[in-house]
């Protein structure tokens, strides 16, 4: 049978025609499906841009707050409750609604942006104890600058919330986390030290901050260490808090006696400390004591963690120690500190914050009772000095607070301050 007749016979066969048609339709649909998938991949690759922010990134919470203000029509929300203390002393509650896990859309500078917030139920951030989350922003075009603008706006919005306040951080695992709510900045003038002492420390810190090139040109590590020592209650910690407010810096509280603090973790924490912050090591004598003490004395004051003394020294002034850092240490007993810890290079400036002087007593009386004549503040200071007893600033302040509106009672009952 000729081939032409065979093909003509197949063409006229109804069973063959139906099967060929079905195969053709199926093949066509498969081609269309593959083509659409390929086209979508190509479109996303060449015509769309995506930004992913994991929850461990510092900008994650900034971005959620920013999205809250710009995606006001979002209907799937999660609540974030905060408290704010006002100058009147009242505390108000603030509810912020952030986009909940899911997909959201909003309009930003003539661009539609798709937000996808995902939460991994099977994965938990071991350091925070919270589920692992990511936020993904997707927009048409290939303009990366738009995402930079969004992140900068989110950062500025976060800074506005802490404007005029001091943020405290504490070490949690391998990172610093905000401790409590930002507190109102304490004026430097509210902490009264010995005459000229506060100005001397402030001038030294500002000179360090403003001259990084001076250190670089001379090959000197760009870091500065301070030690404030003296009796308890004389204003060491209060001054550091006020200094941070004056410089518009945050404070990173480091507890060297924390169980589980190791040499590597301390070095890492110092290297990732927030920018423009003061690292505060309080009561450093309680963590490490002089190597000249007896074994019994060392046991009495030994820290609880696995941090070694050599590890602390290397973290402060070793090969791997970070730069652009300000460290403040405080102690009530400087004689218990090892000389290696407070040598120049690790501690560049030492200041004794002692018991109240006549100048401090005069200034404190004037601050608490501004309507009183100058002679009254001098009379108060002279009578306290005449007692011949040491007195801390904290004790004087507590006595003033018992007589908030009665300066006469303060002067008449000076001898009761020690009782």
C-alpha positions as CSV (number, residue, x, y, z in Angstrom):
1,X,0.0,0.0,0.0
2,X,1.5,3.4,-1.0
3,X,2.4,5.7,2.0
4,X,0.1,8.4,0.8
5,X,-2.9,6.1,0.9
6,X,-1.9,4.9,4.4
7,X,-1.7,8.5,5.7
8,X,-5.0,9.4,4.0
9,X,-6.6,6.4,5.8
10,X,-5.3,7.6,9.2
11,X,-6.7,11.0,8.5
12,X,-10.2,9.6,7.9
13,X,-10.0,7.3,11.0
14,X,-12.2,8.9,13.7
15,X,-10.4,7.2,16.6
16,X,-7.0,8.4,15.5
17,X,-8.3,11.9,14.9
18,X,-9.8,12.2,18.4
19,X,-6.6,10.9,20.1
20,X,-4.4,13.2,18.2
21,X,-6.6,16.1,19.1
22,X,-6.5,15.3,22.8
23,X,-2.7,14.9,22.6
24,X,-2.4,18.2,20.8
25,X,-4.5,20.0,23.4
26,X,-2.6,18.5,26.3
27,X,0.7,19.3,24.7
28,X,-0.4,22.9,24.0
29,X,-1.5,23.4,27.6
30,X,1.8,22.0,28.9
31,X,3.7,24.3,26.6
32,X,1.6,27.3,27.8
33,X,2.1,26.3,31.5
34,X,5.8,26.0,31.1
35,X,5.9,29.2,29.1
36,X,4.0,31.1,31.8
37,X,6.3,29.7,34.5
38,X,9.4,30.7,32.5
39,X,7.9,34.1,31.7
40,X,7.1,34.8,35.4
41,X,10.6,33.8,36.5
42,X,12.1,36.0,33.8
43,X,9.7,38.8,34.7
44,X,10.6,38.6,38.4
45,X,14.3,38.4,37.5
46,X,14.4,41.4,35.2
47,X,11.4,43.6,36.1
48,X,11.0,43.2,39.9
49,X,13.2,43.7,43.0
50,X,12.9,42.0,46.4
51,X,14.4,42.9,49.8
52,X,14.3,40.4,52.7
53,X,14.9,41.4,56.3
54,X,15.3,38.7,58.9
55,X,14.1,39.2,62.5
56,X,17.7,39.1,63.8
57,X,18.6,42.2,61.8
58,X,18.5,45.5,63.8
59,X,16.3,47.2,61.2
60,X,13.5,44.6,61.5
61,X,11.5,46.3,64.2
62,X,12.2,49.7,62.7
63,X,10.7,48.5,59.4
64,X,7.6,47.1,61.1
65,X,6.9,50.4,62.8
66,X,7.5,52.2,59.5
67,X,5.1,49.9,57.6
68,X,2.5,50.6,60.3
69,X,2.5,54.3,59.4
70,X,2.6,53.8,55.6
71,X,0.2,50.8,55.2
72,X,-2.7,52.2,57.1
73,X,-5.3,50.2,55.1
74,X,-3.9,46.9,56.2
75,X,-6.5,44.8,57.9
76,X,-4.5,42.0,59.4
77,X,-2.7,43.5,62.4
78,X,-0.7,42.5,65.5
79,X,-0.6,44.7,68.6
80,X,2.6,46.1,70.2
81,X,1.9,47.7,73.6
82,X,4.3,50.3,75.1
83,X,4.2,52.6,78.1
84,X,5.3,56.2,78.2
85,X,6.1,58.3,81.2
86,X,5.2,62.1,81.0
87,X,6.8,65.0,82.8
88,X,3.7,65.2,85.1
89,X,4.6,61.7,86.4
90,X,1.7,60.0,84.7
91,X,2.2,56.9,82.6
92,X,0.2,56.4,79.5
93,X,-0.3,53.3,77.5
94,X,0.3,53.3,73.8
95,X,-1.0,50.7,71.3
96,X,0.8,50.3,68.0
97,X,-0.6,48.0,65.3
98,X,2.0,46.3,63.2
99,X,1.3,44.1,60.1
100,X,0.6,40.5,61.2
101,X,2.1,37.5,59.4
102,X,0.7,37.3,55.9
103,X,0.6,39.4,52.7
104,X,0.0,43.2,52.6
105,X,0.1,45.9,49.9
106,X,0.8,49.6,50.1
107,X,1.6,52.5,47.8
108,X,4.9,54.3,48.2
109,X,6.1,57.1,45.9
110,X,4.1,55.9,42.9
111,X,5.1,52.3,43.4
112,X,3.0,49.4,44.6
113,X,4.9,47.4,47.2
114,X,4.0,43.9,48.3
115,X,4.9,42.9,51.9
116,X,5.1,39.4,53.0
117,X,5.7,38.7,56.7
118,X,6.4,35.0,57.4
119,X,6.7,33.3,60.7
120,X,8.5,29.9,61.0
121,X,6.6,27.8,63.5
122,X,9.2,25.1,63.5
123,X,12.2,27.5,64.1
124,X,12.8,29.5,67.2
125,X,15.4,32.2,67.9
126,X,17.2,30.6,70.8
127,X,18.6,33.9,72.1
128,X,15.2,35.7,72.1
129,X,12.9,32.7,72.6
130,X,10.6,34.0,69.8
131,X,9.7,32.4,66.5
132,X,11.9,33.1,63.5
133,X,10.4,35.8,61.2
134,X,11.2,37.5,58.0
135,X,9.7,40.5,56.1
136,X,10.0,40.5,52.3
137,X,9.4,43.7,50.3
138,X,8.7,43.3,46.5
139,X,8.3,46.1,44.0
140,X,8.2,46.6,40.3
141,X,11.4,47.9,38.7
142,X,15.0,47.6,39.7
143,X,15.4,50.7,41.8
144,X,17.4,49.7,44.8
145,X,17.5,53.3,46.1
146,X,13.9,53.1,47.0
147,X,14.6,50.4,49.5
148,X,17.5,52.5,50.9
149,X,15.1,55.4,51.3
150,X,12.6,53.1,53.1
151,X,15.2,51.8,55.6
152,X,16.5,55.4,56.3
153,X,13.0,56.6,56.9
154,X,12.4,53.7,59.2
155,X,15.6,54.5,61.1
156,X,14.7,58.2,61.4
157,X,11.2,57.2,62.7
158,X,12.8,55.0,65.4
159,X,15.2,57.8,66.4
160,X,12.3,60.2,66.8
161,X,10.9,57.9,69.4
162,X,14.0,58.0,71.5
163,X,14.8,61.7,70.9
164,X,15.6,63.3,74.2
165,X,16.0,60.0,75.9
166,X,18.8,57.6,77.0
167,X,18.5,54.0,75.8
168,X,19.9,51.3,78.0
169,X,21.2,48.0,76.6
170,X,22.1,44.8,78.3
171,X,23.9,41.7,77.0
172,X,21.6,38.8,76.0
173,X,23.4,35.9,74.5
174,X,25.7,37.2,71.7
175,X,24.0,40.5,71.2
176,X,22.8,43.7,73.0
177,X,19.1,44.1,73.6
178,X,17.3,47.2,74.8
179,X,16.7,47.1,78.6
180,X,13.4,48.5,79.6
181,X,12.0,51.6,77.9
182,X,14.1,54.7,76.9
183,X,14.4,57.0,79.9
184,X,14.4,60.8,79.8
185,X,17.9,62.3,79.6
186,X,19.3,63.5,82.9
187,X,20.8,66.9,82.7
188,X,24.5,66.9,83.4
189,X,24.0,69.9,85.8
190,X,21.8,67.7,88.0
191,X,24.9,65.7,89.1
192,X,27.1,67.9,91.3
193,X,30.7,66.7,91.6
194,X,33.7,68.4,93.0
195,X,34.3,71.8,91.5
196,X,35.5,71.5,87.8
197,X,35.5,67.7,87.9
198,X,32.4,67.2,85.6
199,X,33.7,69.7,83.0
200,X,37.1,68.0,83.0
201,X,35.7,64.6,82.2
202,X,33.2,66.0,79.7
203,X,36.0,67.9,77.9
204,X,38.2,64.8,77.7
205,X,35.4,62.6,76.3
206,X,34.4,65.2,73.7
207,X,38.0,65.7,72.6
208,X,38.3,61.9,72.1
209,X,35.1,61.7,70.1
210,X,36.0,64.6,67.8
211,X,39.6,63.5,67.0
212,X,39.7,60.0,65.5
213,X,42.2,61.1,62.9
214,X,44.7,62.2,65.6
215,X,44.8,58.6,66.9
216,X,45.0,57.1,63.4
217,X,47.9,59.3,62.3
218,X,50.0,58.3,65.3
219,X,49.1,54.6,65.3
220,X,47.3,54.8,68.6
221,X,44.3,52.5,69.2
222,X,41.2,54.7,69.0
223,X,39.6,53.8,72.3
224,X,39.3,55.5,75.7
225,X,38.9,54.1,79.2
226,X,37.8,55.8,82.4
227,X,37.7,54.7,86.0
228,X,35.5,56.4,88.6
229,X,36.2,55.3,92.1
230,X,35.2,56.3,95.6
231,X,32.7,55.5,98.3
232,X,29.2,54.3,97.4
233,X,26.4,56.9,96.9
234,X,28.7,59.7,95.8
235,X,27.4,60.0,92.2
236,X,29.5,57.7,90.0
237,X,26.7,55.9,88.2
238,X,24.5,59.0,88.1
239,X,27.3,61.0,86.5
240,X,27.8,58.4,83.7
241,X,24.0,58.4,83.0
242,X,24.0,62.2,82.8
243,X,27.1,62.2,80.7
244,X,25.5,59.8,78.2
245,X,22.5,62.1,78.0
246,X,24.7,65.1,77.4
247,X,26.6,63.3,74.6
248,X,23.3,61.8,73.2
249,X,24.8,58.4,73.7
250,X,23.3,55.1,74.8
251,X,24.6,53.0,77.7
252,X,25.6,49.3,77.4
253,X,25.5,47.6,80.9
254,X,27.9,44.8,81.2
255,X,27.8,42.4,84.2
256,X,31.2,40.7,84.4
257,X,29.9,38.4,87.1
258,X,27.2,36.9,84.9
259,X,27.2,33.1,84.9
260,X,28.2,31.8,81.5
261,X,30.1,34.9,80.4
262,X,33.2,33.7,78.6
263,X,36.3,35.4,77.1
264,X,35.0,34.9,73.5
265,X,31.6,36.2,74.3
266,X,32.9,39.3,76.0
267,X,35.2,40.0,73.0
268,X,32.2,39.5,70.7
269,X,29.9,41.8,72.7
270,X,32.4,44.6,72.8
271,X,32.9,44.3,69.0
272,X,29.1,44.5,68.2
273,X,28.2,47.2,70.8
274,X,25.7,49.8,69.4
275,X,27.3,52.8,67.8
276,X,27.5,56.0,69.9
277,X,27.3,54.1,73.2
278,X,29.2,54.0,76.5
279,X,30.1,50.6,77.8
280,X,29.6,50.6,81.5
281,X,31.4,48.0,83.8
282,X,30.0,48.7,87.3
283,X,31.6,47.4,90.5
284,X,34.5,45.9,88.6
285,X,36.1,44.9,91.8
286,X,33.4,42.3,92.4
287,X,34.4,40.4,89.3
288,X,38.2,40.4,89.5
289,X,40.5,41.1,92.5
290,X,44.2,41.8,92.8
291,X,46.6,38.9,92.2
292,X,48.4,39.9,95.4
293,X,45.4,38.9,97.6
294,X,45.4,35.6,99.5
295,X,43.5,32.6,98.1
296,X,40.8,33.0,100.7
297,X,40.3,36.7,99.8
298,X,40.1,35.8,96.1
299,X,37.4,33.2,96.7
300,X,35.4,35.8,98.6
301,X,35.3,38.3,95.7
302,X,35.6,35.9,92.7
303,X,33.1,36.2,89.8
304,X,30.6,33.5,89.0
305,X,31.3,33.3,85.2
306,X,33.9,31.5,83.1
307,X,35.5,34.8,82.1
308,X,39.2,34.9,82.9
309,X,41.2,37.9,84.1
310,X,43.5,37.6,81.0
311,X,40.4,37.4,78.8
312,X,39.1,40.7,80.2
313,X,42.5,42.4,79.7
314,X,42.7,41.2,76.1
315,X,39.2,42.4,75.4
316,X,40.0,45.8,76.7
317,X,43.4,46.3,75.2
318,X,44.4,43.2,73.2
319,X,45.2,42.4,69.6
320,X,41.6,41.6,68.8
321,X,40.0,44.4,70.8
322,X,37.8,46.8,69.0
323,X,38.3,50.5,68.4
324,X,36.0,53.6,68.5
325,X,34.9,52.6,72.0
326,X,34.4,54.4,75.3
327,X,34.5,52.2,78.4
328,X,33.6,53.5,81.9
329,X,34.4,51.4,85.0
330,X,33.3,52.0,88.5
331,X,34.5,50.7,91.8
332,X,34.1,51.4,95.5
333,X,37.5,49.8,96.3
334,X,40.3,50.7,93.9
335,X,42.8,49.0,96.1
336,X,41.3,45.6,95.2
337,X,41.9,46.1,91.5
338,X,44.9,44.5,89.8
339,X,47.4,47.2,88.6
340,X,47.3,45.5,85.1
341,X,43.6,46.3,84.8
342,X,43.9,50.0,85.4
343,X,47.2,50.7,83.7
344,X,47.3,53.4,81.0
345,X,45.9,52.1,77.7
346,X,43.1,50.3,79.5
347,X,42.2,53.1,81.9
348,X,43.3,56.5,80.5
349,X,41.7,58.7,83.1
350,X,41.0,58.1,86.8
351,X,38.7,60.3,88.9
352,X,38.0,60.0,92.5
353,X,34.3,60.7,93.3
354,X,34.4,61.2,97.0
355,X,32.2,62.4,99.9
356,X,30.4,65.7,99.6
357,X,32.5,68.8,99.7
358,X,31.4,72.2,100.9
359,X,31.1,73.3,97.2
360,X,28.8,70.3,96.5
361,X,26.7,70.9,99.6
362,X,26.2,74.6,98.7
363,X,25.2,73.7,95.1
364,X,22.8,71.0,96.2
365,X,21.0,73.2,98.6
366,X,20.7,75.9,95.9
367,X,19.3,73.4,93.4
368,X,16.7,72.0,95.8
369,X,15.7,75.3,97.2
370,X,16.2,77.9,94.4
371,X,14.1,80.5,96.1
372,X,16.3,80.7,99.2
373,X,19.0,83.4,99.6
374,X,22.6,82.5,98.8
375,X,23.5,83.0,102.4
376,X,21.2,80.1,103.4
377,X,22.9,77.6,101.1
378,X,26.3,78.6,102.5
379,X,25.0,78.4,106.0
380,X,23.8,74.8,105.4
381,X,27.2,73.8,103.8
382,X,29.2,75.3,106.7
383,X,27.1,73.6,109.4
384,X,27.5,70.2,107.7
385,X,31.2,70.6,107.3
386,X,31.4,71.7,111.0
387,X,30.1,68.3,112.0
388,X,33.4,66.7,110.9
389,X,31.7,63.6,109.4
390,X,31.8,62.2,105.9
391,X,28.6,62.3,104.1
392,X,27.6,61.0,100.7
393,X,25.6,62.9,98.0
394,X,22.9,60.2,98.2
395,X,22.4,60.8,101.9
396,X,22.1,64.6,101.5
397,X,19.6,64.1,98.7
398,X,17.5,61.7,100.7
399,X,17.4,64.2,103.6
400,X,16.3,67.0,101.2
401,X,13.5,64.8,99.9
402,X,12.2,64.3,103.4
403,X,11.9,68.1,103.6
404,X,11.0,69.1,100.1
405,X,9.3,72.4,101.0
406,X,10.9,73.2,104.4
407,X,14.5,74.4,104.0
408,X,14.5,75.7,107.6
409,X,13.9,72.2,108.9
410,X,16.9,71.0,106.9
411,X,19.2,73.6,108.5
412,X,17.8,73.1,112.0
413,X,18.1,69.3,111.9
414,X,21.4,68.8,110.2
415,X,22.6,66.4,112.9
416,X,19.7,64.0,112.0
417,X,21.1,63.3,108.6
418,X,23.4,60.6,110.0
419,X,20.8,58.9,112.1
